[in-house]
Amino acid sequence: MFTVITCEEPEVPSGSYVIGYDLNVHSVIEYHCETGYLLHGEATHTCGKDGEWTGDVPTCEYIDCAKVLPVLNGAVEYVNGTTHLGSEITYGCTKNYRLNGVSRRYCLDNGQWSDATPKCEEIRCPEPVLAEHGILSVTGNDRMYGRTLIRTGTAENSNTGATSYKIGALAKYRCERGYKVVGEPLSTCEDNGKWSGEVPQCVYVDCGKPEHIQHGRYTLTSNATYYGAAALYECDGNFELDGFARRLCLENATWSGNTPVCREIRCRDPEKDGVLSTQVSTHSVGGVAHYSCPKGFYMEGNETRFCLQNGTWTIDCKHPGPIENGRVIVVNGSTTYGGAAEYHCLPQFERVGPFLRKCLDTGYWSGDEPKCELMTNEVAEAQGVGTSVGIGAAVIIFILIILGLVYLRLRKATPVKNTENVQAAERKEDQNAAVMSYATLNDGTPSTMYENVPEDGLYDNPYSISGSMYGYGNTRRVYGRTGHYEAEPISNRNGITINGVSVR
């Protein structure tokens, strides 16, 4: 009698499952772990002849890699929203930034995410390449704060990579004097970290010396004939330029415009009115045109006119004509260009309009002709009041002058002579200078207060007054070492005074 040998159902640990439930001898089962679990042990087991499964029952361990740290200027996306074993995350960067590192990472069985954490770096362009003899200005770069970087391209000044530029920065290429830009002069930092377009080159351009002109000359402003240089033309006296006075050396190595010509300045035949006849010496500058009238006519205005450097004859505005209730005075009798005419009104009339008119280069007098209109009562009264006030003020001033003269004459002192005390009086004068008047004794030195005022620094330097002094400026009379004058005691005896000075 035979017995069929079978194995018991295999043990299924937490977080695992078994594939193959044939329990007969030699049957095989496989252990698997659920998502997020890691299998520890042998996964395949066989049912033996003894009715037992080979090996030990494996276990499943849950693995969680946890969430990663956020990336600056970037974003992390969890593909399945999980962080356990086998989970996947992807990285992305914001605008104008690019990823430096892997874009995908996986949760490994060691509980760590695969690879290193990537970084989001700003997309920047390196220093633009600059051709020889080139000048570069870069604007719109954040690290320059609006400033413009200018440098000249030479063999020594090559791209060092020391400076980078943000996306959108604008590079403008120029060349040194005498060189022109061949290529696109503008380049932009693009989002791929490269400058747009090709690097332009600088090519030297020389126009050579411009053509000479008769009766004139040209001047090279920069003493050069390369690209961008300018030539200025001018003519000799009594010649005028026909053409452009300024020409530039163009990028095609030619001078702009046509060569100008110097033409002699000549006046046309002078105009004349009616029966006037003219005789012209020459139509060149300085020529004279003589006007004459036939018998029975007299001439108003100038008999001669001169050919000017502007190609016109001297302007004659002719006499402006009389005005009613007034008169016209032509200054210096000249009615030619620059001359002036004054307008005056008769008494009781007031002028309405300009007082002075000038002969313009148009042949007309400036402004409108004034008129002399009869004054209104208010204006006449106002002028009468003004006249009365003026006369009254003059009378008052005259009276004050008379009174001043009388006062000065009365103040004039008459010295009292005393032969007995003259010497004493002279001796006392210096001691009593503090009380003497301008009309008293004289010690032989000038007494005017302004005679010795210094000329230099009159208003520049302040001066101090110490002690008792007489006079102004630097001329001082100081009495005593302390600056004070102490009068000599006067006895009770009868004394004699001369102009207020007591003498013994």
BASETI-11321 format. One record per residue (C-alpha): x, y, z. Coordinates in steps of 0.001 Angstrom, whole numbers, plus 500000, padded with zeros to 6 digits. Example, Ala and Ser with C-alpha at 12.3 -4.5 7.8 and 13.67 -1.06 7.14 Angstrom:
2
      X      Y      Z
 512300 495500 507800
 513670 498940 507140
This chain:
504
      X      Y      Z
 500000 500000 500000
 501422 503364 498998
 501014 506801 500745
 501322 510102 498819
 503818 512415 500471
 502874 516122 500406
 504146 519266 502140
 502068 521552 504248
 501041 524957 503007
 504052 527264 503181
 504176 530011 505748
 503555 533449 504291
 505262 536203 506358
 503873 539726 506636
 504344 541808 503541
 504986 538785 501323
 503154 536405 499054
 503894 532981 497534
 503635 531863 493942
 503015 528105 493252
 500785 526204 495626
 501576 522657 494438
 502263 520810 497666
 503543 517537 496119
 507101 516314 496402
 509548 518148 494177
 507136 521039 493677
 508666 524542 493902
 507295 527730 495402
 508630 531302 495215
 508378 534005 497858
 507836 537591 496785
 507481 540799 498768
 504838 543386 498291
 505705 546790 496888
 508030 548652 499192
 509317 545540 500929
 512726 543918 500692
 513100 540106 500771
 515530 538682 503294
 516299 535001 502770
 515961 532400 500026
 513101 533100 497685
 512745 529548 496169
 511790 526524 498237
 511203 522823 497216
 508948 520223 498767
 511227 517377 499935
 510593 513628 500209
 510304 514126 503912
 507294 516368 503388
 509189 519520 504439
 510033 522651 502517
 513692 523209 502039
 515339 526242 503677
 514063 528783 506133
 511044 530930 505581
 512190 534360 504268
 510977 537714 505610
 509984 540983 503915
 511254 544281 505322
 509513 547558 504456
 511964 550084 502924
 511195 553870 502899
 513687 556350 501418
 511712 559343 502761
 511228 562618 500945
 514215 564440 499583
 515115 568057 500333
 513728 570663 497946
 516013 572004 495244
 516677 575735 495065
 515202 577247 491888
 513815 573829 491010
 511078 571272 491742
 510882 567570 492721
 508098 565289 491460
 507288 561937 493105
 506140 559817 490178
 503756 557536 492095
 503423 559749 495096
 505446 557249 497154
 508875 557138 498718
 509238 553406 499415
 511547 550945 497763
 511436 551222 493989
 509803 554656 493961
 510947 557165 491373
 511391 560948 491579
 512154 563434 488827
 513791 566880 488986
 513085 570027 487013
 514302 573658 487150
 512557 576980 486849
 512950 579294 483864
 516493 580399 483016
 517929 577583 485148
 519222 574213 484062
 519811 570929 485890
 523301 569941 486848
 523077 566194 487593
 520615 563328 486994
 516996 564111 486302
 515654 560811 487841
 516401 559035 491121
 515129 555734 492579
 514610 554468 496100
 517113 551630 496612
 516989 548634 498929
 519445 550379 501204
 516859 553036 501966
 518731 555656 499939
 517914 557418 496734
 520106 556610 493794
 522776 559050 492606
 523557 562459 494085
 521112 565302 494469
 521222 567485 491351
 521364 571308 491417
 519616 573986 489437
 522165 576458 488149
 521354 579755 486471
 521891 579704 482750
 524537 582334 482031
 526640 583174 479045
 530412 583483 479247
 532255 586610 478196
 531639 587216 474502
 534511 586648 472166
 535887 589960 470949
 537782 590459 467736
 540983 592475 467559
 540476 596266 467547
 536939 595726 468778
 535086 597480 471567
 532333 595710 473444
 529606 597173 475617
 527256 594861 477496
 524022 596119 479031
 521209 594474 480957
 523467 592357 483143
 522317 592046 486746
 525792 591894 488209
 526746 595183 486604
 523685 597028 488014
 522924 598824 484784
 526499 599831 484074
 528043 599303 480677
 531201 597276 480397
 533542 598498 477679
 536781 596865 476764
 539054 596734 473757
 539868 593415 472181
 543590 592696 471936
 545676 589581 471859
 546316 589905 475596
 542670 590686 476429
 541108 587390 475407
 538133 585663 476981
 539106 584690 480527
 535670 583578 481690
 535920 585777 484762
 532545 587360 484092
 529246 585773 483126
 526054 587345 481829
 522419 586547 482430
 519939 585560 479751
 518749 588591 477828
 521943 590600 478268
 522737 592598 475133
 526234 592881 473709
 526991 595656 471253
 530130 595457 469152
 531996 598488 467900
 535428 599071 466501
 538272 601421 467206
 538637 604564 465135
 539342 603779 461538
 537764 600325 461695
 534289 599226 460677
 532208 596339 461986
 531816 593429 459592
 528991 591224 460808
 526061 591600 463153
 526935 594249 465768
 524325 593050 468298
 524336 589746 470156
 522005 588443 472871
 522635 585940 475653
 520179 583118 474913
 518616 580492 477192
 521095 577895 475987
 523938 579816 477598
 525386 580960 474284
 525579 584308 472496
 523504 584640 469362
 525095 585055 465962
 528716 585032 464927
 531476 587204 466343
 531833 590322 464140
 535223 591433 462869
 536862 594862 462658
 538301 595875 459283
 540419 599013 458755
 539036 601572 456266
 541004 604501 454790
 539388 607023 452416
 542606 608815 451519
 542889 612584 451293
 539884 614395 449805
 540129 616498 446653
 541418 620067 446867
 539153 622946 445863
 539977 626237 444180
 539700 629400 446252
 539239 627288 449359
 540666 624644 451613
 539697 621681 453768
 540648 620728 457304
 540825 617187 458672
 539320 617496 462143
 541184 614494 463550
 544136 614837 461164
 543179 611430 459781
 541467 609942 456745
 540202 606681 458243
 536594 605544 458643
 534535 608104 460555
 536982 610975 460039
 535565 614343 458984
 536760 616960 456507
 535571 620556 456875
 535587 622878 453856
 535812 626661 453821
 536345 629261 451122
 538611 632261 450790
 537289 635727 451402
 534562 636931 449027
 533822 633329 448000
 530955 631161 449174
 530701 627387 449425
 528404 625565 447054
 527885 622090 448493
 528366 620355 451818
 530788 621977 454226
 531337 618677 456092
 532171 615317 454577
 532683 612003 456340
 534809 608987 455486
 532306 606189 454854
 532676 602455 455386
 533056 601958 451636
 536308 603991 451769
 534802 607040 450033
 534008 610544 451235
 530347 611380 451629
 528675 613715 449151
 530304 615510 446259
 533290 617804 446456
 532003 621335 447132
 532913 624335 444972
 533886 627868 446016
 532076 630445 443904
 532725 634161 443883
 530141 636220 445744
 528492 638644 443335
 525591 641014 443762
 522787 641255 441247
 521897 644483 439514
 520655 646917 442171
 516945 647589 442084
 515752 651074 441271
 512467 652931 441241
 511013 655295 438683
 513400 657740 437090
 516415 656738 439196
 519533 655751 437282
 522395 653636 438626
 526034 653262 437809
 527762 650131 439195
 531537 649911 439497
 531547 646095 439885
 529191 643398 441034
 531893 641803 443196
 532072 642292 446941
 532971 645891 447690
 531468 647205 444486
 529664 650546 444608
 526337 651445 443051
 525761 655182 442549
 522199 656492 442278
 521316 659739 440570
 518130 661652 439790
 517351 663625 436637
 516982 667372 436746
 513935 668535 438588
 514052 665664 441100
 515758 665377 444446
 516905 662156 446102
 515585 660701 449296
 517913 658185 450903
 521519 657254 450290
 523164 657968 446959
 525499 654979 447187
 525095 651326 448037
 527787 648703 448498
 527920 645049 447529
 528127 643011 450751
 529645 639590 451429
 526188 638061 451620
 525667 638896 447950
 523261 641756 448534
 523519 645501 448289
 523384 647499 451465
 519771 647761 452547
 518064 651153 452363
 514805 651414 454260
 514382 654997 453035
 512993 657747 455209
 510196 656416 457420
 508054 659484 456706
 506586 662124 459028
 503916 661543 461664
 501107 663841 462699
 501623 665897 465844
 505196 664722 466114
 508538 664520 464429
 510925 661785 463268
 514676 662003 463828
 516823 659696 461685
 519941 658992 463755
 523088 660085 461910
 520916 660591 458842
 521385 656912 457857
 518439 654958 456498
 520488 651886 455544
 520553 648551 457316
 521174 649038 461038
 520106 652671 461028
 517674 653984 463627
 514802 656452 463710
 513470 658146 466845
 509880 659314 467282
 508960 662347 469393
 505519 663844 470035
 504523 667495 470494
 503493 668745 473940
 500051 667616 475088
 500435 664538 472888
 501529 661098 473963
 503225 658443 471859
 501433 655182 471217
 503964 652725 469836
 507744 652287 469852
 510130 655145 470477
 512879 653629 468299
 512661 651764 465013
 515558 650112 463197
 516200 649405 459552
 516071 645623 459104
 517730 643424 456507
 514322 643098 454869
 514389 646746 453829
 511626 647672 456265
 511635 649527 459556
 511083 647387 462628
 507771 647462 464451
 504709 649520 463598
 504764 653238 463042
 503822 654979 466308
 501136 657629 466618
 500914 660838 468623
 497527 661059 470301
 496094 663879 472367
 496510 663265 476072
 493419 662546 478125
 492530 664701 481167
 493711 662014 483575
 497107 661756 481912
 497465 665556 481777
 496504 665875 485435
 498931 663126 486391
 501736 664867 484539
 500731 668191 486159
 500843 666616 489606
 504225 665105 488839
 505559 668469 487719
 504246 670178 490858
 505805 667550 493092
 509130 667931 491321
 509120 671721 491669
 508153 671509 495345
 510924 669024 496072
 513465 671268 494338
 512358 674297 496410
 512634 672325 499660
 516116 671113 498782
 517191 674666 497916
 515884 675985 501270
 517703 673223 503163
 520964 674097 501424
 520571 677799 502382
 519822 676893 505997
 522843 674600 506106
 525145 677330 504855
 523772 679812 507413
 524196 677258 510193
 527791 676543 509258
 528566 680244 509088
 527092 680836 512572
 529041 677857 513927
 532292 679266 512659
 534260 680246 515816
 536132 683504 516279
 539358 682819 518242
 539945 685015 521361
 543518 686098 521278
 545415 686568 524563
 549066 687204 524087
 549716 686501 527712
 548447 682944 527550
 549107 681866 523949
 551926 679496 524830
 549899 678035 527669
 546989 677490 525340
 549173 675691 522827
 550565 673514 525590
 547100 672661 526913
 545754 671748 523480
 547412 668343 523363
 546333 667507 526896
 542720 668521 526348
 542326 667019 522890
 539407 664996 524121
 537296 668141 524453
 538602 670356 521678
 536464 671111 518639
 537465 671158 514986
 537626 674955 515031
 540125 675219 517939
 543891 675265 518074
 545931 673288 515591
 548971 671275 516612
 550437 671297 513135
 549176 667857 512023
 546223 667295 509721
 542997 666804 511607
 540792 665501 508837
 539399 662103 509687
 539790 660678 506155
 543237 661999 505262
 545193 658972 506443
 542671 656214 505828
 544607 653200 504422
 543932 652356 500814
 544367 648606 501138
 541918 646514 503070
 539578 649380 503752
 536579 647057 503917
 538388 643725 504151
 539903 643749 507642
 538061 644857 510747
 540032 646983 513179
 539638 647218 516905
 539381 650419 518913
 541354 650369 522172
 541645 653301 524467
 540531 656796 523594
 541488 657734 520064
 540815 660404 517511
 540392 659640 513826
 539577 656568 511669
 541379 653716 510006
 544995 653103 511058
 545684 656740 512033
 545054 656908 515739
 545966 659288 518484
 546211 657339 521721
 546564 659241 524936
 548438 657559 527744
 549734 653973 527857
 546433 652655 529107
 544491 654367 526355
 542728 656785 528703
 543160 660506 529131
 543002 661981 532583
 542520 665750 532657
 544921 667828 534684
 543316 669307 537790
 542240 672905 537425
 542749 675232 540368
 540104 677533 541732
 542012 680517 540489
 540532 682597 537773
 541602 681186 534397
 541359 682026 530773
 539657 679778 528242
 540272 679803 524521
 537474 678087 522582
 536551 676080 525613
 540137 675114 526544
 541231 676225 529981
 544710 677719 530178
 546672 679221 533060
